[in-house]
Amino acid sequence: MTGLDQQAATAQRSPVPGLAKIVGFLVCVEIASGILQGFYTPIWKDVAGHLDMRDADVNWFEAAQLILSALVVPFLARLGDLVGHKKVLLLSTAVTALGSWILAFAPSFTTFLVGFAIQGAYVVWLPMEVAIIHRRTADSGRQAQLTRRAAGILVGALELAVIIGALTSGSLVETLSMPVLLMLPAIAVTICLLIIWFGIEDRPGVSSGGIDLTGLALVTLALGLVMAGLITIRLQGPGSLLAWLLVVLGVLALVPFVRYEAGHADPIVDVRLFAQRAQWPVQLTAFLFGMSVLGAQIPLSTFARTDPDVAGYGLGASAGFVSTLIGVYVISLAVGAFTLPLTSRLLGARNALLVSCVLVALGYALWIPFHDSTAQALLNMGIAGIGSGALVAALPAAAAAAAPPERTGFATGMTNATKTVGGAIASSVFAIALASTGSLEDPTEGHAPLSGYLVVWAVCAVAALAAAAALTMMPREAPEDAAARTA
């Protein structure tokens, strides 16, 4: 028997006791995550009215949460490797619950802003869950395969829960008071906290050392300056000298950060791990993927709401029908996530990622010539959605497979951090492109030019193709993947 055959036989003979139970409990966590991500979108105008604020100011909530997400993930990911991934999952869930309850009783814009930013701690849930599963399957002989399979299930549950959250808030907003309505996601997260406490096994961290506070301060400074610059561009326009000065200072701050981290024994961001051939294409893909999955959603929604009889483009969809379009997109995300184990088995892990990127690129590229009907919109969103769902599930698993055991939490967490930074940058670029002749937030008040939407779709398509090109630099296949495919 060859060494490959022996590995395949080992993979078949090595069940993982309790894995299904753990994945089941983690599915509950992702259901809560999906509720959070889908619940607020249909009711933002109602929230604005409740808080006596302008609709345009809702963008501050998104900006605050993106900033916190980008800054908190490296810290929590490192903490997970040190003290255990369940502990960090529990901590982040408690913080998310706190933020959610603040939203329910927020009396003002500022209080709601703080609560929504704190709620962003949930971004580390999926990376910590993948790290828990990756470690739990360490002795199975098919660790990468089982991790990808579980990640697909988790992301599928997440996307289905997004639909549940959106439909729930949209159907109840007219019958419940705003505080009672906003209590529903807070209750879901609180139940999730109990599920993690009693349902997930606690294992100690496997990494040594401490938390690199200097590195954390440097990366916070760099990201904070860049994000502040991008928000300033969004508010003041591309002619703002202050905005570009902040961006340049943020980029320059990365130089001492990288030098410091490269020489540190226990860095908050392991730049040496990032430089490895199996790791940097995954992280770069996450960054580029964030441009479409996080940055393009508002432009797609405003395009669909635009009246073609007034602006000369758009679908003229009602708010209710936009929810249907979003539902179709989310279902396609779930399909992509659920079929990831099959595509990875047939094509190999790297090729499955590459094909997913091509699907995202194709879906957004099709928007450029085909954007005149609902049928065209559904086709475009469906193609991009299948690729996006697979990438959401596959990227943390790919990062974990390419990292040493003591750095899996960091590697998986950084896929979310880089994705968030990519989305924030794209969001600002898209806002500039769309705001040149009107308002991004309210198309009925001032229409963005069609050329702005063409820029959005082109950037998303090119970014996805660039990600596919980067993935060709990854090793073709890990030995355990080959064994699993021949098993």
N, C-alpha and C positions, 0 to 999 in steps of 0.2 A: 504493500500500500504506500502510495506517495505521501509526502508531507502535506500536500493539499487535500488528499483524500482523508487523511487523519484529522485535519482541522474540520473538514465537513462533517465527519462522523462525530467529532466532539460537539459540534454545533447542534447536531440532532439529538445527542444524548444528554444535553445540559439544560434542562428546564430551569426556570427562575421562579422558585416558590414565592408566592405572594405578589408577583409583579402585576397581575391583572387587578388585584385589590388596590394596589398603590395607584395604578393608572386610573382606576375608577374614581378614587378620591380626588386625584388631580384634575380629572374631567370636571368635577364640581367646581374647582377653583377657576377653571377656564370658562365655565358657564357664567360665573360671577364677573369675570373679566369682560366677556362679551356683552353682558347686560350694561356694564359701565360704558363700553365703547359705542353701544347703539342707542342707549336710553336718551341721551341729551340732544342728539342731532335734530329730531323732529320738533323739539319744543324750545329752541333757542329764542325765538321771537316772544314766546310766552314768558320765558325767564327774563328777557329784557324788559318786558312790560311790568313784571312783578317787582323788579329792582329799580324801576324808573330810570332806565338808562337807554342810550341810543343803540340801535342794532349794530352799528359799526364797532362799538366798543366790545362786542362779544369776542372779537379777534384777540383781545388781550388775554382772555381765558386760555385760548389755544397756545398763545405765545408763552405764557407763564408755565403751563404744563410741559411744553416741549423743552424749555430751558431746564426745569427741574429734572426732567427725565434724562437729559443728556449729562447732567452733572452727577446725579445720584447713582447711576448704574455702575460706573467703575468702582465706587466705594462699596456698594452692597455686594457686587460680584466678588471682590477681594475678600470681604467679610465672610461670604459664604464658604470660600475655600479654607478660611481660618477656623471658623467656629462651627461650621456645618450648614448645609444648604437648607435644611428644614427650619433652623432658627431664623435665617434671613427671610425665608418665605413667610414665616410667622410674623416677624417684625414688620416687613413691608405691608402685609395684610392689615396689621393693626393700624399702621399709619394711614393706609388707604381708607379704612373704616372711619378713622377720625376725620379725614378730609370729607368723606361722604356725608357724615352727620353734620359737619359744619355747613355744607351746602343746603341741607334741609332747613336749617334755622338761620341762614345768613340774612341779616337785615339790610345789607348794603352791597354795593359793587365791590368795595375793597374786601369785605369779609368773604364774599363769594369767590373773589380772585384768589385769596389765600387758600381757601378750601379746595378749589379746583386744582391749584398747583400741588398741594400736598397729596391730593388723590392720585397724582401722577406716579406715586411710588409703585403702582401696580405693574409698571413696565418691566420690572425685574421678575415677575411671576413666572413667565414661560421659560426664561433662561434658567432659573433655579429649578423648575420642574424637570427640564431636560437634564440638568446636572444630577439631580436625584436619581432619575432613571438610568442615566449613563453609569453612575457608580453602582447602582443596584444590579446591573447586568454585567459587571466586570468579569465574572468567572464563567460566563455562559458560553464563551467561544464564538458568539455572534453579537457582540456588544453594539457595534455600529448599526447593524440591521435592526435589532430590537429597539434601539433608541430612535431611529428614524420612524419605525412603525408607530411607536407610542407618540412621537411628536406629531405625526399626521393625525392621529386620533384626537389629540389635545387641540390642535388648531381647527380641526373640523368641528369639534364641540364649541370652540370659541366663536367661529363664524356663524354657526346656527344660533348661538345665544345673542349675537348682535342683532339678528332679525327679531328675535323674541323681545329684546329690549326696546327696539325701535317701535314695534307694533304695540307694545304695552303702553309706552308713554304717549304715543299718538292717539290711542283709543281712550285713555283715561284723563287726558289733559283738560277736557271740557267738563268732567264730572267730579274731579277731586281738586281740593285747594292745592296751591303750589307747594307749601311745606309738606303736606301729606304725600303728594306725588313724588317729591324728592326724597322722601324717607324710604321708598321702595328699594332703590339700589343700595342705600346704606344698610338696610336689613339684610339684603343678599350678601353683602361683604361681611357683615357680622356673623352670619351663619357659616360663611366660608372660613372665617377665623376658627370657629369651633371644629370644623371638619379637619383642618390642618392639624390642630392641636391634638385631636384624638385619633386621627386616621393615618397620619404619615409617620413612619418610623424615624427616630432621631439618631443620626450617626455623627460622630465628631468630625471636625475638619481634618483634612489630610495635608494641609500646607503648613509650613512653619514660618516664623518671623512675625512681623507686626504689620500695621497699616502705615503705608508711606504717606505721612501727612504733608510733607513738603511737595511730593509729586502730586498729591490731591489738590493742594493749593495752586500749583502751577497749571494743571489741566483745567481747574475751575476758572483761573484767570484767563487762559487762552479761549476757552469756550464761551465764557461770560462776555469777553470783549467782542468776539465774532458775532455772537447772538445779539448783543446790544447794538452792534453796527447794522445788522440785518433788519432788526426791528425799527431802527432809526430810518433806514432806507424805506421801509414799508410805510412809515409815518410821514417822512419829509420828502421822499422821492430820491431818485438817483443823483440829483445834483447836490445833495447834502455833503459838505466837506467833513463835518463831524462824523457822519456815518462811515465814510470810507477810511477816515483816520482810525476809527475803532476797529474796523475789519483788519486793516494793515497791522495795527498793534497786536491784535489777537493772533494773526498768522506768525508774526515775529516772536511772540511769546512761546510758540511751539518749539523754537530752536533750543533755548535753555531747558525746556521741559524734556525733549528727546534726549539731550545730552545727559541730563541728570538721571533719567530713568534707565538709560543704557548702562550706567555705572552703578546702579543700586541693586543690592542683593534681593530685595523683595519689593519690586516696583508696584505702584498702584495700576499702572498700565505697562504691561510687559512688552516693550517695543522690540525686544529681541525675539520673542515669540511671534509678534506681528510680522517680522521680517522673514519667517520661515516660508518655504515654498507652498506648504500645505495649508497655511493659515492666512497669509495676506490676500490671496484672491477671494477668500470667503468674506473677509471683513470689507474689502473694497466693493464686493458685490452687494453686501448689506447697505453700504453707504449709497451706492447708485440706485438700488432698489427703493430706498426710502424716498427718493425724489418722486416716484410715481405713487407708491402705496400710501404715503402720507401727504405729499404735496399737491397731488392732482385732484383730490376729492372735492374741494370747494369749487374749483373751476368747472368740473363736470356737472356739479349740481346747478351752478348759476347758468351754464350753457343750456341745460335742459329746461330751466324755468323761463328763459328768454323767449319773448313772443316774436316769431319770424315775420309777422305782418308789420311790426314796429321797427325791429332792428335789421331785418333782412336775413337773419339766421336764427338758429335755435329750434327747440322742439315744441315750445309753447305748452309745456307740461304743467299740470297743477301740482301743488305740494304733495297731495296724496299719491299721484302717479309717480312723482320723483321717489317716494318711499318704495314703490313697486320696483322701479329701476334699481334702487340700491339693494333691494332684496334679491333681485336676480344676480347682481354682481356678487353679493355675499354668498349666495348659493354656489356660484361658480368657484369662489374661493374655497368653500368647503369641499367641493369636488376635487380640486387640485390637491388639497391637503390629504383627503382620504385615499386618493390614488397614488400618493407618493411612494408607499412601500412597494406597490406593483411596478411603477416606472423605475424605481431604484434597482429592483431585482432584475428587470429586463434589460435596462440600459447601463447599470452601474451608477454609483452615487454621483460621480462628477458629471457624467452625461445627462443624468436626470436634472441636475441643477442647470446645466447649459441649455437644455431644451426648454426649461421653464423660463429662462431669461429671454429666449427667442420668442416664446409665446407672448410675453409681456410686451416686447418690442413690436411684434406684429399687431397686437391688439391696439396699441396707441398709434402706430403708423397708419392703420386703417381709418382712424378718425380724420386724418388730413383730407383724403378725398371723399370719404363716406360719412357725412354728419347731417344729412338732410331729413332723416326719418327715424322713427322709434325703432323700427326693425334693424336699421344699421347700427344704432346706438347699442341695442341689446347684443348684437353679434360682436361688436368691438369690445364691449365690457365683458362679455362671456369669455372671449379668448384671453384677454389680459387677466381676467380673474382667475382662470384655471392656473396660469403660470404663477400668478402672485400667491395663491393659496399654497402651492407647492413650495415656493421660496420661503414663505413665513415659517413653514414646518421644517424645511430642510436645512436652512442656514444655521440655526443653533446646534443641530445634530452634527452637521459637517464641522463646525468649529470645535465641538467637544471631541470628535473623533481625531482631530488633528492636534490636540493639546495633551500634555502630560496629565496624569490623574490629579495632581495637586493644583492644576490651573484650569480645570474644566469650567468651574463657575465663572472665572474671569473671561474665558474665551466665549462662552455662550452669552454672557451678559453684554460683552462688547458688540455682539452682532446687533443687539437692540440699541446700544448707544450710538453706533455709527449710522444705523438706519434712521434714528431720530435726528441726528445732525444733518444727514442728507435731506430729510424731509423739511427741516427748518430752512435750510438754504434754498431749496426749490420753492418753498412756499413764498419766500421773499421775492425771488426772481419772477415767479408767476404773478405775484401781486403787482409788480412793476409793469410787467407786460400787459396786464389786463386793465390797469388803472389809468392808462394814458388818455382815454377820452371819457371815462365815466367811473362809476362806483362798482367795486368788486362785490360789495355786500348786498347791493340792491339794484339789480339790473333794470328795474322799472324806472328808477330815478336817473340813471345814466349808463348807457350801454358801453361795455368794453368793445374794442374793435375785434372783428373776426380774426385779424392777423395775430392778436394776442393769444387767442385760443390755439391757433396753429403753432405758435411758439411753444405753448404748454405741451401739446401732443408730440411735437418734434423732439423737445428736450427729453421727455419720458422715453420715447422710442430709442433715441441715441444713447441715453444712459443705460438702458437695458442691453443694447447691443455691446456697449463698452464692458458691461458686466460679463456678458457671454465670452468676450475676447479675453478678459482677465481669467476666467475659469479654465481656459485652455492651458494655463500655466500650472494648474494643479496636477499632482500625481494622478495617473489614470484611475487607479483603484487600490484600496488597501487590501492586504492579503485576506483578512477576515471577510471582506465583501465578496471576494472571488470564491471563498469557501462556501459562503451562504448561497451564492447563485448556483453552485454545482451540487448543493446538498439535495 
